[in-house]
């Protein structure tokens, strides 16, 4: 499995099929690993947050969740094959888990959100077992209570952690070694979508890479966070220019004199 360095954050070049195969292998082996879902906002946060960078680096898998990551990789000449959106990944994994009667635990989100998401998942995917939910918080002071709730539901095959970045990544890095969990996935606002509390962008908008715009329209309070997208885009363009100039300089350095004049 190859990876890309996107402004200091590792992003693995995986497809949905490869990600699901990885998750099922982790469940079968009871690996106790965690998966992160980077997007441009997380990348920009990690540039100034060493603890988040370390938590992202410690993940067993970093899927390309944000469309901006694919655009950056393409501009730099090292494209990623597929955008693996966290919400779609959860639904696809739920379908597989239902067939295998796997045990899920939903952690985080707002009051009542995880419980409603659990009901909807079990109704949509008969055979899926959601063995517990717990809101808690990403604060270290609340770790013990969350670990106790998860331990009571053991064994847990899949733990969805919905605290948003950087809380969920730091939580998984801190707590997963102490939990009877095969694999944990940081899912951000996915439980809000599944529960119906927040509408998801239509498929055609997602296909155009404009899901961020829809989220801004339905959650206008996010506008401050969305400024990270502008900073990310500028960094990506500057890096693309640097790489292009570097390639030109290299061609001139190795070209025969006559060809160098032509260039």
Secondary structure, 3 states (H helix, E strand, C coil): CCEEEECCEEEECCCHHHHHHHHHHHHHHCCCEEEECCCHHHHHHHHCCHHHHHHHHCCCEEECCCHHHHHHHHHCCCCCCCCCCHHHHHHHHHHHHHHHCCEEEEEECCCCHHHHHHHHHHHHCCCCEEEEEECCCCCHHHHHHHHHHHHHCCCEEEEEEECCCCHHHHHHHHHHHHCCEEEEEECCCHHHHHHCCCCCCCHHHHHCCCHHHHHHHHCHHHHHHHHHHHHHHHHHHHHHHHHHHHHHHHHHHHCCHHHHHHC
